[in-house]
Amino acid sequence: FEEPEELRLDRDPNQHVAFGHGFHFCLGASLARLEAQIAIPKILDTYPNLRLGSETLRWQPVFLTRGLEALPVTA
């Protein structure tokens, strides 16, 4: 991706492999997507002033996956 450090939910094309592919496709992918569709709007409705608490984010030093060590926010 261009600018992979940016969270862009409208990224197009979005050829990610977050839930695997083919034989290794995650069985919980549909549930995870449904949970996100419900949870993210609810969080944003509950905390309309939610913002990043830091410009610097630390990523986990893992070879095969990419994840944040923490996501500091202010409300």
C-alpha positions in Angstrom: 0.0 0.0 0.0 1.0 3.6 -0.4 1.3 5.2 3.0 0.8 1.9 5.0 1.1 3.7 8.3 -2.2 5.6 7.6 -5.5 4.1 8.6 -7.7 4.8 5.5 -10.9 2.8 5.6 -11.8 4.0 2.1 -8.5 2.7 0.5 -9.1 1.5 -3.0 -8.0 -1.0 -4.2 -7.7 -2.8 -0.9 -6.0 -6.1 -1.6 -5.1 -6.9 2.0 -4.8 -10.5 3.4 -5.9 -9.7 7.0 -8.1 -12.7 7.1 -6.0 -15.0 5.0 -6.7 -16.4 1.6 -7.9 -19.6 0.1 -7.5 -22.7 2.3 -6.1 -20.5 5.1 -9.1 -18.1 5.2 -10.2 -17.2 8.7 -13.5 -18.9 9.7 -14.2 -15.9 12.0 -13.8 -13.3 9.3 -17.5 -12.6 8.8 -18.1 -12.3 12.5 -15.1 -9.9 12.9 -16.4 -7.7 10.1 -19.9 -7.7 11.6 -18.5 -6.8 15.0 -16.5 -3.9 13.5 -19.6 -2.6 11.6 -21.4 -2.4 15.0 -18.6 -1.4 17.4 -16.8 1.3 15.4 -19.9 3.5 14.9 -21.0 3.0 18.5 -17.6 4.0 19.8 -17.6 7.1 17.6 -21.2 8.0 18.6 -20.3 7.6 22.3 -17.0 9.5 22.0 -17.5 12.1 19.2 -14.3 14.0 20.2 -12.1 10.8 20.1 -8.7 11.7 18.7 -5.2 10.1 18.6 -3.4 10.9 21.9 0.0 10.8 20.2 1.5 11.4 16.8 4.0 8.6 17.4 2.7 5.0 17.3 4.8 2.0 18.3 4.3 -1.2 16.3 4.9 -4.7 17.6 8.2 -6.1 16.4 6.6 -9.2 14.8 7.7 -10.5 11.4 4.5 -11.9 10.0 1.8 -9.7 11.4 1.4 -5.9 11.9 -0.1 -4.5 15.1 0.2 -1.6 17.5 1.6 -2.0 20.9 -0.9 0.5 22.1 -3.4 3.0 20.6 -3.4 6.1 22.9 -6.5 8.2 22.4 -8.1 11.2 24.1 -11.8 11.8 24.3 
